[in-house]
Amino acid sequence: MTILRKYILLEFVKVFLLTTLSLVTLFLLVDIVEKGDELLEHGVPLKVAVSFFLFKVPAIICQISPISVLLSVLLSLGLLNRHGEISAIKASGISITTALAPLFLAGIVITLVIIFISETAAPPANRIVENIEGKWLTKTKVEHFGRDGLWGRSSEVFYNIRRMNLEEETISGITIYELSEDKEKPSGLKRKIRAREAEWKDNEWITAEAFITDFTEGKRFREKKVKDYVFKSLRDSESILSAKRHYEQMDFTELRGFIRGLEKDGYDTSRYRVELYSKLSFPFVNFIMVLIAIPFALRSGRNTGLGPGVVISVSIGFSYWIIFGMTKSLGTSGIIPPIIAATFPDVLYLAVGLLMYGYVKQ
């Protein structure tokens, strides 16, 4: 790598680290202002409160990285342009693409780093945050929603729910294991109840058809079918359905395994596939932002201030989030295929970036 490339890369890295630190600090300060009173009101210990905010950092870094990359390219190249260094590069016969190649490489590296953080550090950190919030703020226990669905336990039953629909208030793939009330055999299995789907009606979970196997002594293990069965052992609608959001906290491997399990049972997995594909498409926008930012930075004159660059960065970043959110909603609703829902924003911004870069004077 030539001295020029090292110099440009170093300028970008310095601005990127400073920008990322500033944005993360800003997000944390806003969160502290919003949650601080609530934490004090519930008497949350200082150590727990600090952990609550610190464990949000990996997720925040993943979310703000596109804006941070965009802003860093605009600021670092904007400073070079104001000092006449970009003009000197062109005058020396070096093409802009050659000189700025380290920025494209940095975009790829940042993409890979964000994928690594989102797959390793972010999921367990998010679970810790939710556990703290559930224990101290909402006073509800956070259930495990892993690749095999939601597993829960009360004093009388274990239950497994494979799929949930928050909007329609339905649960699917239900299996309940009722425990024996015999004090001498507290861990004995009394009854197994299966149902394909149940709906929340009149403050109860009701299924049109349930299959019950009785394991009590003196009875044969024969499964019987019961119509319009009411699950008395399941909890209220919101506490169960709230666990549905935990699929978003799975890493790529966990979510892929969860989807395969649902498909094996014959359930629609469009909602989950959108989230699966998004785990790769969203980090890739970091590279795209490098491509988009370079033409904007080089178009600014030597007398142009840095303010417009900040405005442009925030505008482009938020516009991507809006489009990304819209397409995810369409994919989740089944209106468009999951792969299109997750990748359309990237394809759109990549096309815009390539078109704009084509007009850059080399």
C-alpha positions in Angstrom: 0.0 0.0 0.0 1.4 3.4 -1.1 1.9 6.3 1.3 -1.0 8.1 -0.2 -3.4 5.2 0.3 -2.2 4.7 3.9 -2.7 8.4 4.5 -6.3 8.4 3.2 -7.1 5.2 5.1 -5.7 6.6 8.3 -7.8 9.8 8.0 -10.9 7.7 7.4 -10.2 5.4 10.4 -9.6 8.3 12.8 -12.9 10.0 11.8 -14.8 6.6 11.8 -13.7 5.7 15.3 -14.5 9.2 16.6 -17.9 9.3 14.8 -18.8 5.8 16.1 -17.9 6.7 19.6 -19.8 9.9 19.5 -23.0 8.3 18.0 -22.9 5.4 20.6 -22.5 7.9 23.4 -25.4 10.0 22.0 -27.6 7.0 21.8 -26.7 5.9 25.4 -27.3 9.4 26.7 -30.8 9.5 25.1 -31.6 6.1 26.5 -30.3 7.1 30.0 -32.6 10.1 30.0 -35.6 8.0 28.9 -35.0 5.0 31.2 -33.2 6.7 34.2 -36.3 7.7 36.1 -37.8 4.3 35.6 -34.7 2.6 36.9 -34.6 4.8 40.0 -38.3 4.3 40.6 -37.9 0.5 40.6 -34.8 0.6 42.9 -32.5 -1.0 40.3 -28.9 -1.3 41.8 -26.3 0.9 40.2 -24.3 -2.1 39.0 -27.3 -3.6 37.3 -28.3 -0.2 35.8 -24.8 0.2 34.3 -24.9 -3.3 32.9 -28.4 -2.6 31.4 -26.9 0.3 29.3 -23.5 -1.2 28.5 -24.9 -4.4 27.1 -26.9 -2.3 24.6 -23.6 -1.2 23.0 -23.2 -4.1 20.5 -26.7 -3.7 19.1 -26.2 0.1 18.9 -23.0 -0.3 17.0 -24.7 -2.6 14.5 -27.5 -0.1 14.0 -25.5 3.1 13.7 -22.6 1.7 11.6 -24.1 2.7 8.2 -24.5 6.3 9.2 -21.1 6.3 10.9 -19.5 5.0 7.7 -21.3 7.5 5.5 -20.5 10.4 7.8 -16.8 9.4 8.1 -16.3 9.2 4.4 -18.0 12.6 3.8 -16.0 14.2 6.6 -12.6 12.7 5.9 -12.7 13.3 2.1 -14.4 16.6 2.7 -11.4 17.8 4.7 -9.0 16.5 2.1 -10.9 18.3 -0.6 -11.0 21.6 1.4 -7.2 21.5 1.7 -6.8 20.9 -2.0 -5.4 17.4 -1.6 -8.0 15.8 -3.9 -7.0 18.3 -6.6 -3.3 17.4 -6.1 -4.1 13.7 -6.5 -5.9 14.3 -9.8 -3.1 16.6 -11.0 -0.5 13.9 -10.3 -2.2 11.5 -12.7 -3.5 9.1 -10.0 -7.1 8.1 -10.6 -9.6 8.6 -7.8 -10.6 5.0 -7.8 -7.0 3.9 -7.3 -6.4 6.5 -4.5 -9.6 5.7 -2.7 -9.4 1.9 -3.0 -8.6 1.6 0.8 -12.0 3.1 1.6 -13.8 0.3 -0.4 -11.6 -2.2 1.4 -12.5 -0.6 4.8 -16.2 -0.9 3.8 -15.9 -4.6 3.3 -13.9 -5.1 6.5 -16.5 -3.1 8.5 -19.3 -5.2 6.9 -17.6 -8.4 8.1 -17.0 -6.9 11.6 -20.6 -5.9 12.0 -21.7 -9.4 10.9 -19.4 -10.9 13.5 -20.7 -8.6 16.3 -24.3 -9.2 15.4 -23.7 -13.0 15.4 -21.6 -13.3 18.5 -21.8 -10.4 20.9 -25.2 -8.8 20.2 -27.6 -11.8 20.8 -26.3 -12.7 24.3 -26.0 -9.0 25.2 -29.6 -8.3 24.1 -30.8 -11.3 26.2 -29.1 -9.9 29.3 -30.8 -6.5 28.7 -34.2 -8.1 28.3 -33.6 -10.2 31.4 -32.8 -7.1 33.4 -35.8 -5.3 32.0 -38.0 -8.3 32.7 -36.8 -8.7 36.3 -36.6 -5.1 37.4 -38.9 -3.1 35.2 -41.8 -5.2 33.9 -41.5 -7.8 36.6 -42.0 -10.6 34.1 -39.8 -13.6 33.4 -38.3 -13.7 30.0 -38.9 -17.1 28.4 -36.4 -18.9 26.1 -37.4 -18.7 22.5 -34.7 -20.8 20.8 -34.6 -22.9 17.6 -37.2 -25.3 19.0 -39.7 -22.5 19.8 -40.8 -21.1 23.2 -40.2 -23.3 26.2 -41.9 -22.3 29.4 -42.6 -23.8 32.8 -45.0 -23.2 35.7 -45.4 -25.2 38.9 -47.7 -27.7 37.1 -46.7 -27.9 33.5 -43.9 -27.6 30.9 -45.0 -26.2 27.5 -43.6 -25.7 24.1 -45.0 -23.3 21.5 -43.4 -23.4 18.0 -44.9 -20.3 16.4 -46.8 -17.2 17.5 -48.7 -14.4 15.8 -48.9 -11.2 17.8 -51.3 -9.5 15.5 -53.9 -12.3 15.3 -53.2 -13.5 18.9 -52.7 -17.1 17.9 -50.2 -19.8 18.8 -49.3 -22.9 16.8 -47.5 -26.1 17.4 -48.5 -26.4 21.0 -47.3 -29.2 23.3 -48.1 -29.2 27.0 -46.7 -31.7 29.6 -48.7 -31.8 32.8 -46.8 -33.0 35.8 -48.1 -35.4 38.5 -49.5 -34.0 41.6 -48.3 -36.9 43.6 -45.9 -35.6 46.2 -43.9 -38.8 46.3 -43.4 -38.6 42.5 -43.3 -34.8 41.9 -41.5 -35.2 38.5 -43.9 -37.8 37.1 -45.7 -37.0 33.8 -49.5 -37.1 34.1 -50.7 -35.9 30.8 -49.5 -34.7 27.4 -51.6 -32.3 25.3 -51.0 -31.4 21.7 -52.7 -29.0 19.4 -51.9 -27.5 16.0 -53.3 -24.0 16.8 -55.0 -22.1 19.5 -56.6 -18.6 19.6 -56.9 -16.1 22.5 -60.7 -15.7 23.1 -62.5 -14.4 26.2 -59.2 -14.4 28.2 -58.5 -18.1 27.4 -56.5 -20.1 24.9 -58.9 -22.2 22.9 -58.2 -24.8 20.2 -60.7 -26.3 17.9 -59.0 -29.8 18.3 -56.6 -31.1 20.9 -55.0 -34.5 21.3 -54.6 -35.7 24.9 -52.5 -38.7 26.1 -53.2 -39.7 29.8 -50.2 -41.3 31.6 -51.9 -41.9 35.0 -51.6 -45.3 36.5 -54.2 -47.9 35.4 -54.9 -46.3 32.1 -53.6 -47.3 28.6 -51.5 -44.7 26.8 -54.0 -43.9 24.2 -54.4 -40.5 22.6 -57.9 -39.1 22.4 -59.2 -36.2 20.5 -61.1 -33.4 22.2 -63.0 -30.6 20.5 -63.0 -27.0 21.6 -60.4 -27.6 24.3 -59.4 -24.8 26.7 -55.8 -24.6 27.8 -56.2 -23.7 31.5 -52.5 -24.2 32.3 -51.3 -21.6 29.8 -50.8 -18.0 30.9 -52.4 -14.8 29.6 -52.1 -13.6 25.9 -49.6 -10.8 26.3 -47.0 -12.7 28.4 -46.8 -15.5 26.0 -47.0 -13.5 22.8 -44.4 -11.1 24.0 -41.8 -13.8 23.7 -42.4 -13.9 20.0 -40.0 -11.0 19.6 -37.1 -13.1 20.8 -36.6 -14.7 17.3 -35.1 -11.4 16.4 -32.4 -11.9 19.0 -31.3 -15.3 17.6 -28.0 -15.5 15.7 -28.1 -16.7 12.1 -27.5 -20.4 12.9 -30.2 -20.5 15.6 -32.8 -18.8 13.4 -32.0 -21.0 10.4 -32.5 -24.1 12.6 -35.7 -22.7 14.0 -37.0 -22.0 10.5 -36.2 -25.6 9.4 -38.1 -26.9 12.4 -41.2 -24.9 11.6 -41.1 -25.9 7.9 -40.8 -29.5 8.9 -44.0 -29.1 10.9 -45.7 -27.4 7.9 -45.8 -23.8 9.1 -45.3 -20.6 7.1 -41.9 -19.1 7.8 -42.0 -16.0 5.7 -41.8 -13.7 8.7 -38.7 -15.4 10.0 -37.0 -15.7 6.7 -37.1 -11.9 6.3 -35.2 -11.6 9.5 -32.8 -14.3 8.5 -31.9 -12.7 5.2 -31.7 -9.2 6.8 -28.9 -10.4 9.1 -26.7 -10.4 6.0 -28.2 -7.7 3.9 -28.2 -5.0 6.6 -24.5 -5.2 7.4 -23.7 -5.1 3.6 -25.1 -1.5 3.5 -21.9 -0.3 5.2 -20.0 -1.0 2.0 -22.7 0.6 -0.1 -22.5 3.8 2.0 -18.8 4.1 1.1 -19.8 4.0 -2.6 -22.6 6.6 -2.1 -20.6 9.0 0.1 -17.6 9.4 -2.2 -19.4 11.3 -5.0 -21.1 13.6 -2.4 -17.7 14.3 -0.7 -15.9 15.0 -4.0 -18.7 17.3 -5.3 -18.2 19.7 -2.4 -16.0 22.7 -3.0 -13.0 23.9 -1.1 -15.1 26.5 0.6 -18.0 24.2 1.5 -18.5 23.7 5.2 -18.9 20.3 7.0 -22.5 21.0 8.0 -24.0 19.9 4.7 -22.1 16.6 4.9 -23.7 15.9 8.3 -27.2 16.7 7.0 -26.6 14.5 3.9 -25.4 11.6 6.1 -28.4 11.7 8.4 -30.8 12.1 5.5 -29.5 9.2 3.5 -29.1 7.0 6.6 -32.7 7.6 7.8 -34.1 7.1 4.3 -32.4 3.7 4.1 -33.9 2.8 7.5 -37.3 3.9 6.4 -37.2 1.8 3.1 -35.6 -1.1 4.9 -38.4 -1.0 7.5 -41.1 -0.8 4.8 -39.9 -3.7 2.8 -39.4 -5.8 6.0 -43.0 -5.1 6.9 -44.2 -6.1 3.4 -42.1 -9.3 3.6 -43.4 -10.1 7.0 -47.0 -9.7 5.8 -46.3 -12.0 2.9 -47.0 -9.3 0.3 -43.5 -9.7 -1.3 -41.0 -12.7 -1.1 -38.7 -12.6 2.0 -35.5 -12.5 -0.1 -36.8 -9.4 -1.9 -37.9 -7.8 1.3 -34.5 -8.1 2.8 -32.3 -7.2 -0.2 -34.3 -4.6 -2.1 -33.0 -1.6 -0.1 -29.4 -2.8 -0.7 -30.0 -3.3 -4.4 -31.6 0.1 -4.7 -28.9 2.0 -2.9 -26.1 0.0 -4.6 -27.6 1.0 -8.0 -27.8 4.7 -6.9 -24.3 4.5 -5.6 -22.9 3.0 -8.9 -24.8 5.6 -10.9 -23.4 8.5 -8.9 -19.9 7.1 -8.8 -20.0 6.9 -12.6 -20.1 10.7 -12.8 -17.1 11.1 -10.6 -14.2 12.7 -12.5 -11.2 10.5 -12.3 
